[in-house]
Amino acid sequence: MSAAATSVDERFARCLPKIELHAHLTGSISRECLHDIWETQKGQAPAFDVEDPLIAIPSDKVDYDLETFFPLFSSYIYKLCSDLPSIEYSTRAVLQDFQVDGVVYLELRTTPRAIRENGITKDDYVRTVLNILSAWNSNAANTLRAYLILSVDRRNTIAQAEEVVDLCIKYQSAGVVGIDLCGDPAKGDVRIFTDTFARAKAAGLNMTLHFAEAKVSASDMELETLLSWMPNRLGHVIHVKEEYCKIIEQENIGVELCLSCNVHARMITGTYSDHHFGTWRHTNVPVALSTDDVGVFCSPLSNEYELAAQHFDLSRTEIRKLCVSAIESIFTGEDEKTRLRSIYAEWDGWTA
Ligand SMILES: CNc1ncnc2c1ncn2[C@@H]1O[C@H](COP(=O)(O)O)[C@@H](O)[C@H]1O
């Protein structure tokens, strides 16, 4: 067989059935979709005072760092997606984009958001997103299945975090499969959420946490606190000392690694070949390559697989092992695991 037939090229990476476990809903909205929403808002209210996304977020701009990244949501994208039709439209578009990229299983996460000026409660927001996911999943023509994780933002008060847990529990049988802790790593004290996350765990929710994303969120105190919550998966896992890496391995906690996001946002030192994926891939923990915010960093999951293969010299066989390992850490249980295993067993693209 020729080398070309076994290399991980763009075509292979696109066709490869993929599992996405770390994608923020609002950060996954493409600039084109945001532009459509902007046009609609502008059409309805010509005085709508928000800049065109194609100007505000130029198509070739991906170098958002941790200082410029978070305000993009709070001061811009949330103003655009501020009513139920735009939330529905963008959620559908995000699902479509993942499916077109060959993603077959998606755990999308979002922070429940109340939009007071339009009378939208956090419950309305979550129900609206879940209704789109449910309609999507019940359409047999779709090859992607999508579920929801609700995020607590590090800036939340205890009462706000408790509200997220309430929503997770309320909608557990309607597609919410877990809880997340996200948001600006420079903000907040995670210790205040210990009892809240314990309640989520006791209710049977799976848990994923943004972990050591930045030096400022990687103190021993913070990492010990987060590990004491017994998470099922961890996101980013960048500034982690050997002793915590050992615990992650011993506990077999899945890791969600986001190459392009970490490189573009300068969250790691160096470039792709320096990414800690190079270390984690040699451990036994499930590794899920993920996009984080494809709308911002513009690298779809297929590109993340291609980059991993290029920079770490991975063969198709190694890519297969990687994908199959991620199945173990999904939050939905045996039915989806069985579906995914059979997708990989039956896929005929490995040598095509
Ligand atoms: C560098 N990577 C990241 N680290 C931490 N939090 C992140 C993130 N990327 C996104 N978010 C969190 O997700 C929200 C947007 O999506 P949702 O409105 O929830 O759907 C952001 O406001 C931020 O709190």
The ligand as a Tripos MOL2 file, in Angstrom:
@<TRIPOS>MOLECULE
LIG
   24    26     1     0     0
SMALL
NO_CHARGES

@<TRIPOS>ATOM
      1 C1         -9.9570   29.0890   26.2840 C.3       1 LIG1
      2 N1        -11.0860   28.2710   26.4320 N.pl3     1 LIG1
      3 C2        -12.0560   28.5000   27.3760 C.ar      1 LIG1
      4 N2        -11.7630   28.4730   28.6940 N.ar      1 LIG1
      5 C3        -12.7170   28.7190   29.6220 C.ar      1 LIG1
      6 N3        -13.9740   29.0210   29.3240 N.ar      1 LIG1
      7 C4        -14.3130   29.0680   28.0270 C.ar      1 LIG1
      8 C5        -13.3700   28.7890   26.9990 C.ar      1 LIG1
      9 N4        -13.9960   28.9150   25.8130 N.ar      1 LIG1
     10 C6        -15.2770   29.2640   26.0760 C.ar      1 LIG1
     11 N5        -15.4580   29.3640   27.4110 N.ar      1 LIG1
     12 C7        -16.6790   29.7650   28.1350 C.3       1 LIG1
     13 O1        -17.7900   29.5330   27.2860 O.3       1 LIG1
     14 C8        -18.5500   30.7140   27.0930 C.3       1 LIG1
     15 C9        -19.0980   30.7650   25.6830 C.3       1 LIG1
     16 O2        -19.9600   29.7080   25.4150 O.3       1 LIG1
     17 P1        -21.4120   29.5270   26.0810 P.3       1 LIG1
     18 O3        -22.0340   30.8920   26.1810 O.co2     1 LIG1
     19 O4        -21.1980   28.9070   27.4220 O.co2     1 LIG1
     20 O5        -22.1550   28.6500   25.1380 O.co2     1 LIG1
     21 C10       -17.5330   31.8490   27.3700 C.3       1 LIG1
     22 O6        -18.1720   33.0100   27.7970 O.3       1 LIG1
     23 C11       -16.6600   31.2430   28.4650 C.3       1 LIG1
     24 O7        -17.2140   31.4360   29.7490 O.3       1 LIG1
@<TRIPOS>BOND
     1     1     2 1
     2     2     3 1
     3     3     4 ar
     4     3     8 ar
     5     4     5 ar
     6     5     6 ar
     7     6     7 ar
     8     7     8 ar
     9     7    11 ar
    10     8     9 ar
    11     9    10 ar
    12    10    11 ar
    13    11    12 1
    14    12    13 1
    15    12    23 1
    16    13    14 1
    17    14    15 1
    18    14    21 1
    19    15    16 1
    20    16    17 1
    21    17    18 2
    22    17    19 1
    23    17    20 1
    24    21    22 1
    25    21    23 1
    26    23    24 1
@<TRIPOS>SUBSTRUCTURE
     1 LIG1         1 GROUP 0 **** ****
